């Protein structure tokens, strides 16, 4: 997130207990007996479960080498990576957010290893659809879709509408199959005194509602212009204008709570889990948690109706810092996470593997999760995330959507606020 830029809890686990009695070796020419790894997935998430198993398999395949974790959070890595990766404290491998403003910026700054030869040699490129691979490849200016691989994703993600079946049944609402039915469902909930959509204005959910509204009026060239700078972006075009006006109207109509401007993503998710809201539009990264923790009602999902594009992309990337002392070991670890056993483990725990096989997944909802991803990926329907184009653009979008929620600025002026830092970034990178 975004995972796009989603704030996840830090993974806090100690170094796994294997004595170091052999050499780690690696592209950095070190004899270290430790692979220093950072990632910020919770232990009970699909990725956390799969990667813990990958660590066990890695250590079994590398006698005498242990994997060492340090406790890091998403926001912590996001804010300090440029400084830390340029120091002796850099890990050998870490999970990092994809996009121009994150992995692209680090690649441009010379802080990440170009893994192109390794990707080709190990066949990772053949496992990734083009729209997923695009987020792992950057050009000399740090713009995604380039010719060099600076990261490798082993899972994917996309946004969908999570809905509370009990609340839908209580008010006689059917699962919408088109946008008109979606709007009608929200009107029915409002008439019953229920706010339809769980939202968080202080973090990523609000901007993702806004961007999805824009995507519903956009096409692939529109996404490429915005995300990859392939042409001029007009923030007052049909798509952006529709998105800002509609989002503002949704607040006025009561689809989105007026007091949600200060709410964080975690609270939006837990509010849905508690049964307070009938719907929550957010990422597949919530899926495994909802599956484990929602006990008091039945829930399911549907894709945003009447759109050719939906927020989504590869998951975050495994990146190898330029200063990694154990690059070969880092590549070996990535390779294990791409293997069938780990990919299936991801799927069985509610994750979206990049090389998954729905026929091998037992749970019907998990199977649907993977099938929906494959439908989006095969139709080139993954529309990426709105905060990617420029450094600190996430904060710009948070501030703008908060103003739409509070009504402190007009949709047109909010769009002006999006345009200014975007265009300044284009000037800075020579576009």
ABEGO torsion letter per residue (X at the ends): OAAAGBBBBBBBBBBBBBBBABBAEEAAGBABABBBBBBABBAABAAAAAAAAAAAAAAAABBGBBBBBBBBBAAAAAAAAAAAAABAABBABBBBBBEAABAAAAAAAGABBBAAAAAAAAGAAAABBAAAAAAABBBAAGBBGBABBABBBABBBBBBBBBBAAAAAAAGBBBBABAAAAAAAAAAAAAAGBBABBBBAABAAAAAAAAAAAAAABBAAAAAAAAAGABBBBAABAAAAAAAAAAAAAAAAGABBAAAAABBAAAAAAAAAAGABABBBBBAAAAAAAAAABAABBBBBBBBBGBABBBEBBBBBBBBBAABABAAAAAAAAAAAABAAAAAAAAAAGBBBAABBAAABABAAAAAAAAAAAAAAAAGABAEBAAAABBGAAAAAAAAAAAAAAGABBAAAAAAAAAAAAAAAAAAAGX
